[in-house]
Amino acid sequence: MRMQSTLIVLALALLAVTAEASPTFKIALKPHSFVPDILIVPAGVRIKLLVKNTRNLPSEFESFDLNREQLIPAGGTITVWIGPLSSGKYKIFDDFNPDTSGWIEVPKDTKAAQS
């Protein structure tokens, strides 16, 4: 039993270190757009994406390209883990307002990606 507890503690510590090592990016969902409308992220790493809904109504962050779908309450913020991603463009949109869309872009040379 003691060994099992030790393994659990080690696993939790490893998860904490991994989460800290992941770069964090922020994007806001406005009434008719994402800001920024194109978010540039690095290739080959897991990304922590914070999505803030500035609207007074709930929204749904969705991306078929990233296989993600998550409800965002009015004025709320969600965390979406994505990646590691290959270079390319990944469409994101508000499923409740499909005309509201943006992109997550992974350039081929990602050393200078914004965070």
Backbone torsions as a table, in degrees:
resi	resn	phi	psi	omega
1	MET	NA	-38.6	-179.9
2	ARG	-64.7	-39.1	179.2
3	MET	-66.0	-39.1	178.6
4	GLN	-62.7	-41.5	177.8
5	SER	-63.6	-40.4	178.6
6	THR	-63.6	-42.0	178.9
7	LEU	-64.7	-37.7	178.5
8	ILE	-64.8	-44.2	178.8
9	VAL	-62.3	-43.1	178.8
10	LEU	-63.8	-41.0	178.8
11	ALA	-64.0	-42.2	178.0
12	LEU	-64.8	-38.7	178.0
13	ALA	-64.4	-41.3	178.7
14	LEU	-63.6	-40.9	176.9
15	LEU	-62.7	-40.4	179.4
16	ALA	-63.7	-43.4	179.3
17	VAL	-65.1	-41.3	179.5
18	THR	-63.8	-42.7	180.0
19	ALA	-64.2	-39.1	178.7
20	GLU	-67.8	-31.2	-177.3
21	ALA	-77.8	-18.0	-179.2
22	SER	-77.7	130.0	177.5
23	PRO	-67.3	145.9	180.0
24	THR	-108.4	133.0	177.9
25	PHE	-124.8	150.3	-179.5
26	LYS	-123.1	143.3	175.3
27	ILE	-143.5	144.6	-179.6
28	ALA	-113.7	141.2	175.8
29	LEU	-101.3	109.2	179.8
30	LYS	-94.7	176.5	-178.1
31	PRO	-54.5	-35.5	-178.6
32	HIS	-134.4	18.0	-178.0
33	SER	-164.2	163.6	167.2
34	PHE	-96.7	143.5	177.4
35	VAL	-128.0	116.7	-3.4
36	PRO	-71.3	159.1	180.0
37	ASP	-77.2	-22.3	172.8
38	ILE	-127.7	116.6	178.9
39	LEU	-103.7	121.1	-178.3
40	ILE	-96.1	125.8	-178.8
41	VAL	-129.4	158.2	-179.2
42	PRO	-77.2	155.6	177.2
43	ALA	-82.9	153.7	168.8
44	GLY	76.0	8.5	177.8
45	VAL	-130.6	153.4	175.9
46	ARG	-75.8	135.3	-174.6
47	ILE	-115.2	137.5	170.3
48	LYS	-99.2	115.0	-178.2
49	LEU	-109.3	120.4	175.6
50	LEU	-97.2	120.3	-177.6
51	VAL	-112.9	115.5	-179.0
52	LYS	-101.2	125.9	176.3
53	ASN	-93.9	108.2	-179.2
54	THR	-88.3	-1.9	-178.5
55	ARG	-77.1	163.8	176.1
56	ASN	-90.5	7.1	179.0
57	LEU	-127.1	154.5	175.4
58	PRO	-64.9	154.7	177.1
59	SER	-134.0	169.7	176.5
60	GLU	-131.4	109.2	175.7
61	PHE	-69.2	126.0	-178.6
62	GLU	-142.9	147.3	173.6
63	SER	-153.4	115.7	173.8
64	PHE	-68.0	-37.0	-178.4
65	ASP	-62.2	-36.4	-177.6
66	LEU	-99.0	-3.5	-177.7
67	ASN	56.9	49.8	-179.5
68	ARG	-130.1	143.9	177.3
69	GLU	-156.3	120.2	-176.7
70	GLN	-151.3	132.2	178.2
71	LEU	-73.7	138.1	176.7
72	ILE	-121.4	116.6	178.1
73	PRO	-64.7	159.0	177.1
74	ALA	-55.5	127.5	179.8
75	GLY	73.4	3.7	-176.0
76	GLY	-93.3	170.0	177.3
77	THR	-129.2	136.9	176.3
78	ILE	-119.6	160.5	174.1
79	THR	-110.2	127.7	178.4
80	VAL	-122.7	121.4	176.3
81	TRP	-92.2	127.8	178.8
82	ILE	-134.5	157.3	175.7
83	GLY	93.8	-177.1	1.4
84	PRO	-64.3	142.1	-176.3
85	LEU	-108.9	149.5	171.4
86	SER	-89.8	164.4	179.7
87	SER	-60.9	144.6	-178.9
88	GLY	148.0	-175.2	178.9
89	LYS	-116.5	136.5	-177.8
90	TYR	-123.3	118.5	-177.2
91	LYS	-77.1	138.2	173.0
92	ILE	-125.2	151.6	178.9
93	PHE	-158.1	165.9	174.4
94	ASP	-92.6	113.2	-176.2
95	ASP	-64.5	-24.6	177.1
96	PHE	-79.8	-18.1	178.5
97	ASN	-141.1	75.5	-172.3
98	PRO	-56.6	-20.9	176.8
99	ASP	-72.3	-16.1	177.6
100	THR	-87.5	106.4	-175.8
101	SER	-142.4	166.1	177.1
102	GLY	-157.2	-169.3	-176.2
103	TRP	-138.0	145.2	165.1
104	ILE	-108.1	121.7	-175.6
105	GLU	-114.8	135.2	176.7
106	VAL	-118.7	102.0	-179.9
107	PRO	-71.7	162.7	178.9
108	LYS	-64.7	-39.8	176.7
109	ASP	-104.2	101.2	-172.1
110	THR	-103.7	11.9	-178.6
111	LYS	-63.4	-26.7	-177.6
112	ALA	-106.3	24.9	-179.0
113	ALA	-62.1	144.1	-179.3
114	GLN	-79.5	150.1	175.2
115	SER	-135.7	NA	NA
